[in-house]
Amino acid sequence: MQPTSSRPYLLCSRKDGTGARLNNLIWTWRLAHASGLRTLCFWPPMDPYYGQHSGVGDLVDVLALTTGDLGDELRIIDGRPTDFLNPEILRPMPEDACDPAAWAYAPGKLRGSKAPPSVVIDSGLGPLVMAGEDPETATQEARALFAGLPLKARIEKSVKAVNKLHALDRLVAVHVRAGDIVEVLRGACHGFTPEALEPGSVLDRYTEHFFRGCAPPPAYIRLVRPYLKQGYGLLFFSDTPAAAEPFERRFPYKLVKASELAPVPLTEIQRALFEIMLMSRCHAIIGAKSMFSNLASLIGGKPVEDVRRHASPEEFLRAYKRAIGFSELAPEARAGVSQVLVRKLEQNRLLGMWNTDSEDVLRLLHAA
């Protein structure tokens, strides 16, 4: 890991999905580029929960690289940061590092001098900006850096073939996230133990993940109808095939599934980037909080219309109960889930979407 110049690196790494990793890489690279630094990205084995990607070999599967290097500006290393650096000097970014206002205090500490900095960037949705920077300008710079990445011809040709057949700019991307969140949440509910009541438990964390990353179908339906009236079609993206059912039932002749469009066989990570590129070329993107749709938004320059903001509390809680199979739970589990739900939603005021207190949440939970 010997540098080829004296300039220090910004370090970055994530262990989850493709969208999150590439999002983190691009924003760290953008920040380094603006600061006169280089970028060193660690590409560790993926946590089995997120998929089967095993290391930098998967990145080489989507980028036209023979090694993990993109010149002197960006290096991609196969492995975890702790495989190469002293864990005592690693200081992962706090969870709010994706907030530009919070990030503005940190850049001076990231510059480093004679050695790589001790911070490993694990960013959220971005943009990562320094104090005084314009977020929109920073976003344009990040978009340009991504455009310079050499994607595998297999992916480029597949995207062009689909665009020729379906005219992506006449489609609205609909992204429904469910699988990973709902699967873990449902397991925590049906395997309920008293420990699940504790803050930080799987039930506690994934209840919040549900309200941050998922949204009820009726809210999607309300958002897509104006586009349909204007003559646009729908391009559906999801990690859960069954999630397409409400849309297929209502709009059977307007819906195209991205999962069925690849003209040639693709590996798992190739398919992920292929679908991100398809989404980025659509006329608009409708979805909830997701690294996948956020990266597509960055690439294509189209904001994600946050469908959660168009859902009522009743719809959200009804979707939550349906997702976890609330009616199938034992009485003790139902009471415990309700207790965690009340605490999380009162604590977060339903993520700022509604003004609620514990009585409101309980009322809504029983009414849903």
C-alpha distance (Angstrom), angle and dihedral (degrees) to the residues before:
residue distance angle dihedral
M1 . . .
Q2 3.81 . .
P3 3.82 113.4 .
T4 3.79 118.9 -123.2
S5 3.78 91.5 -145.2
S6 3.79 137.0 25.0
R7 3.79 94.7 -107.6
P8 3.81 113.1 111.3
Y9 3.77 125.4 -124.9
L10 3.72 136.1 -119.7
L11 3.79 106.6 -135.6
C12 3.78 125.0 -143.3
S13 3.78 137.9 173.7
R14 3.80 142.0 159.5
K15 3.78 130.1 -178.1
D16 3.80 100.1 -156.5
G17 3.81 135.3 75.9
T18 3.79 133.7 -24.3
G19 3.80 96.1 -102.0
A20 3.79 92.7 51.1
R21 3.80 93.6 46.7
L22 3.79 95.4 48.6
N23 3.80 91.8 43.1
N24 3.81 90.3 53.2
L25 3.80 92.5 45.2
I26 3.82 94.3 50.6
W27 3.79 95.4 46.9
T28 3.80 93.3 45.8
W29 3.81 89.9 48.0
R30 3.79 90.1 49.6
L31 3.80 91.8 50.6
A32 3.79 91.9 47.1
H33 3.80 91.7 46.8
A34 3.81 90.9 52.4
S35 3.82 90.9 47.5
G36 3.80 97.3 48.7
L37 3.80 91.6 -110.3
R38 3.77 135.3 121.0
T39 3.80 127.7 -117.9
L40 3.77 127.1 -123.7
C41 3.80 113.0 -172.1
F42 3.80 121.1 -168.3
W43 3.81 113.3 -150.3
P44 3.83 104.3 -163.0
P45 3.78 129.4 -174.8
M46 3.77 108.4 -77.8
D47 3.76 121.9 -107.1
P48 3.86 102.4 -105.8
Y49 3.79 88.7 -125.1
Y50 3.82 90.4 69.0
G51 3.80 98.4 44.8
Q52 3.78 142.6 -77.7
H53 3.82 103.9 -66.2
S54 3.78 107.6 137.4
G55 3.80 107.3 -168.6
V56 3.77 146.3 -60.1
G57 3.79 90.3 -28.9
D58 3.79 86.5 76.1
L59 3.80 91.1 53.9
V60 3.79 89.7 51.2
D61 3.81 84.9 53.8
V62 3.81 90.3 67.0
L63 3.81 101.4 29.6
A64 3.80 123.9 61.1
L65 3.81 93.6 -118.8
T66 3.75 133.3 134.6
T67 3.83 91.8 -165.7
G68 3.76 135.8 14.5
D69 3.81 93.5 -93.8
L70 3.80 130.5 100.7
G71 3.77 98.1 -172.7
D72 3.80 121.0 -74.3
E73 3.81 95.1 -46.7
L74 3.80 100.1 64.9
R75 3.78 131.0 28.1
I76 3.79 124.3 -178.2
I77 3.78 116.4 -158.5
D78 3.80 125.4 -160.9
G79 3.80 105.9 -126.5
R80 3.79 145.9 31.9
P81 3.83 123.0 -53.3
T82 3.78 88.8 -115.9
D83 3.82 89.7 59.3
F84 3.81 88.7 68.5
L85 3.79 108.5 21.0
N86 3.78 136.6 53.4
P87 3.81 105.8 -94.1
E88 3.81 89.6 -141.6
I89 3.80 91.6 68.4
L90 3.80 94.9 47.0
R91 3.76 113.5 100.5
P92 3.83 110.7 178.6
M93 3.77 115.1 -145.3
P94 3.81 116.0 -97.8
E95 3.78 117.6 -105.3
D96 3.81 92.8 -102.4
A97 3.82 92.9 56.7
C98 3.80 89.1 106.9
D99 3.80 89.5 65.9
P100 3.83 106.8 94.7
A101 3.80 91.8 -149.5
A102 3.80 91.2 54.7
W103 3.80 92.1 40.5
A104 3.81 92.2 55.3
Y105 3.79 90.6 76.8
A106 3.76 95.1 55.3
P107 3.83 110.3 55.0
G108 3.79 95.4 86.7
K109 3.80 88.6 58.7
L110 3.81 91.5 51.3
R111 3.77 98.7 56.2
G112 3.78 96.7 83.7
S113 3.82 122.7 -172.0
K114 3.79 120.2 -146.8
A115 3.80 99.4 1.4
P116 3.78 138.8 38.4
P117 3.80 110.7 -81.3
S118 3.79 119.0 -99.9
V119 3.82 93.9 -125.9
V120 3.79 122.1 96.3
I121 3.79 108.0 -159.9
D122 3.79 114.5 -133.1
S123 3.76 99.0 171.5
G124 3.76 131.9 -172.1
L125 3.77 126.4 -145.0
G126 3.82 97.1 -38.2
P127 2.86 158.4 -179.5
L128 3.79 95.8 -174.1
V129 3.79 105.9 -159.5
M130 3.77 137.2 166.3
A131 3.79 123.8 -124.2
G132 3.79 109.5 -72.0
E133 3.80 95.7 16.6
D134 3.79 120.8 128.4
P135 3.85 108.5 -120.5
E136 3.80 92.3 -147.3
T137 3.80 92.2 52.9
A138 3.80 89.4 46.9
T139 3.82 89.7 51.0
Q140 3.80 91.4 52.5
E141 3.82 89.6 50.5
A142 3.82 91.4 50.1
R143 3.82 90.2 48.7
A144 3.79 90.9 52.1
L145 3.81 91.5 50.7
F146 3.79 91.3 52.3
A147 3.80 90.4 48.8
G148 3.80 87.6 57.2
L149 3.80 93.8 57.6
P150 3.83 111.1 107.2
L151 3.81 103.3 -122.5
K152 3.79 118.2 -160.8
A153 3.80 111.9 -91.9
R154 3.80 89.4 -125.8
I155 3.80 90.3 64.7
E156 3.82 95.6 41.0
K157 3.81 92.3 50.6
S158 3.80 92.2 46.7
V159 3.81 92.0 52.9
K160 3.83 91.7 48.0
A161 3.81 91.5 49.1
V162 3.81 92.2 52.0
N163 3.80 92.2 45.5
K164 3.79 90.7 52.4
L165 3.79 91.1 51.4
H166 3.81 100.4 40.9
A167 3.85 107.6 21.7
L168 3.80 96.3 -128.9
D169 3.80 93.5 -154.2
R170 3.82 87.0 66.9
L171 3.79 92.3 55.2
V172 3.81 130.4 79.3
A173 3.80 115.0 -141.6
V174 3.81 113.6 -128.4
H175 3.81 112.2 -166.9
V176 3.81 117.7 -169.4
R177 3.77 115.5 -176.6
A178 3.77 117.4 -165.0
G179 3.80 118.1 118.1
D180 3.79 106.1 83.0
I181 3.80 95.8 35.3
V182 3.79 98.0 42.5
E183 3.79 94.8 43.3
V184 3.81 93.9 54.8
L185 3.81 93.7 39.8
R186 3.79 93.1 50.5
G187 3.80 90.8 49.2
A188 3.80 91.1 51.4
C189 3.81 91.2 50.7
H190 3.80 96.5 47.1
G191 3.80 91.9 43.4
F192 3.80 91.5 47.4
T193 3.81 118.9 166.8
P194 3.83 129.3 169.0
E195 3.82 88.9 -101.6
A196 3.82 88.1 67.9
L197 3.80 88.6 73.4
E198 3.80 91.5 67.1
P199 3.83 120.1 101.5
G200 3.78 109.3 -102.0
S201 3.80 95.0 28.3
V202 3.80 119.5 135.7
L203 3.81 89.7 -104.1
D204 3.80 91.0 49.6
R205 3.80 95.2 48.0
Y206 3.79 97.4 42.1
T207 3.78 93.6 46.8
E208 3.79 86.1 61.0
H209 3.82 91.0 43.1
F210 3.79 89.0 55.0
F211 3.78 93.5 56.4
R212 3.78 91.9 42.8
G213 3.79 98.4 46.0
C214 3.80 108.1 26.0
A215 3.79 135.7 58.5
P216 3.83 136.1 -170.6
P217 3.83 117.9 -97.6
P218 3.86 93.8 -121.4
A219 3.80 89.7 64.4
Y220 3.81 90.7 53.6
I221 3.79 90.5 48.4
R222 3.82 91.1 54.0
L223 3.80 91.6 50.8
V224 3.81 97.9 46.9
R225 3.82 97.9 47.0
P226 3.84 95.9 77.0
Y227 3.81 89.9 51.7
L228 3.79 91.6 49.2
K229 3.80 89.8 52.4
Q230 3.81 88.0 54.9
G231 3.79 91.0 55.0
Y232 3.81 100.4 -100.7
G233 3.79 122.8 139.2
L234 3.80 127.8 -142.2
L235 3.81 127.0 -110.2
F236 3.79 107.5 -161.9
F237 3.83 124.2 -148.3
S238 3.80 125.8 -178.9
D239 3.78 143.8 141.0
T240 3.82 87.1 -137.3
P241 3.84 116.9 62.4
A242 3.81 92.8 -159.8
A243 3.81 89.9 60.5
A244 3.80 88.7 77.4
E245 3.81 93.0 65.7
P246 3.85 98.5 90.2
F247 3.79 89.9 50.8
E248 3.80 95.3 44.2
R249 3.79 90.1 50.6
R250 3.80 94.0 51.8
F251 3.80 102.1 31.8
P252 3.82 106.8 24.7
Y253 3.81 94.8 156.7
K254 3.80 97.1 41.1
L255 3.80 100.4 52.7
V256 3.80 128.5 91.7
K257 3.82 120.6 179.8
A258 3.80 114.9 -136.4
S259 3.81 89.8 -152.6
E260 3.81 89.6 67.2
L261 3.81 98.6 48.1
A262 3.81 106.6 77.0
P263 3.83 105.3 116.6
V264 3.81 92.7 -159.4
P265 3.83 133.7 31.7
L266 3.81 111.5 -82.3
T267 3.80 132.6 -171.4
E268 3.80 118.6 -117.0
I269 3.79 95.0 -95.9
Q270 3.82 92.5 41.7
R271 3.79 89.8 53.4
A272 3.81 91.1 49.5
L273 3.80 92.5 54.0
F274 3.82 91.2 40.9
E275 3.81 89.7 57.1
I276 3.82 92.2 44.7
M277 3.80 89.1 53.8
L278 3.82 91.4 48.5
M279 3.79 90.5 51.0
S280 3.81 91.6 48.4
R281 3.82 90.9 58.8
C282 3.79 96.7 50.6
H283 3.79 121.5 107.6
A284 3.82 92.2 -113.4
I285 3.82 139.3 -4.5
I286 3.80 122.9 -132.9
G287 3.80 118.0 -172.5
A288 3.78 148.6 104.5
K289 3.80 129.4 -95.1
S290 3.80 107.7 -46.1
M291 3.79 137.8 143.0
F292 3.81 87.8 -140.3
S293 3.80 96.3 59.3
N294 3.80 91.5 34.9
L295 3.80 91.0 59.4
A296 3.81 90.3 47.9
S297 3.80 88.2 50.9
L298 3.80 91.0 51.2
I299 3.82 93.1 48.7
G300 3.80 95.9 45.6
G301 3.78 99.9 35.4
K302 3.80 94.1 -125.0
P303 3.80 122.1 125.6
V304 3.79 119.9 -124.5
E305 3.80 110.8 -113.6
D306 3.82 101.3 -134.1
V307 3.78 103.7 -131.4
R308 3.82 91.8 -168.8
R309 3.80 89.4 72.7
H310 3.79 89.3 62.2
A311 3.81 96.5 54.0
S312 3.78 125.1 93.3
P313 3.83 121.1 -130.9
E314 3.82 89.2 -112.0
E315 3.80 91.8 54.2
F316 3.79 92.3 47.9
L317 3.78 94.7 50.1
R318 3.80 91.7 44.2
A319 3.81 88.8 53.9
Y320 3.81 90.7 47.6
K321 3.80 92.9 51.8
R322 3.80 91.8 47.0
A323 3.81 92.6 48.0
I324 3.80 94.9 53.1
G325 3.82 96.5 37.3
F326 3.81 91.4 -118.2
S327 3.80 95.1 179.3
E328 3.81 90.5 55.2
L329 3.82 93.9 56.6
A330 3.80 123.6 103.9
P331 3.83 114.1 -106.1
E332 3.82 92.5 -104.7
A333 3.80 90.9 51.7
R334 3.82 92.6 47.4
A335 3.79 90.6 51.7
G336 3.79 92.1 47.3
V337 3.79 94.2 47.0
S338 3.80 89.6 49.3
Q339 3.80 90.5 51.3
V340 3.80 92.8 51.8
L341 3.79 91.7 44.0
V342 3.80 92.9 51.9
R343 3.79 91.6 48.7
K344 3.79 94.9 48.0
L345 3.76 96.6 44.5
E346 3.79 95.3 43.7
Q347 3.80 89.8 46.2
N348 3.79 92.5 50.7
R349 3.80 96.4 32.5
L350 3.80 84.0 -128.4
L351 3.82 88.6 -57.8
G352 3.78 91.8 -56.7
M353 3.80 92.4 -62.2
W354 3.79 96.8 109.7
N355 3.78 136.4 18.1
T356 3.80 102.6 -118.9
D357 3.77 140.0 156.2
S358 3.81 130.6 -167.6
E359 3.81 93.5 -85.2
D360 3.80 90.7 52.0
V361 3.80 92.0 50.7
L362 3.80 93.0 49.0
R363 3.79 91.1 47.9
L364 3.78 91.4 49.3
L365 3.78 92.7 45.4
H366 3.81 91.7 55.8
A367 3.78 92.9 42.3
A368 3.80 95.4 48.9
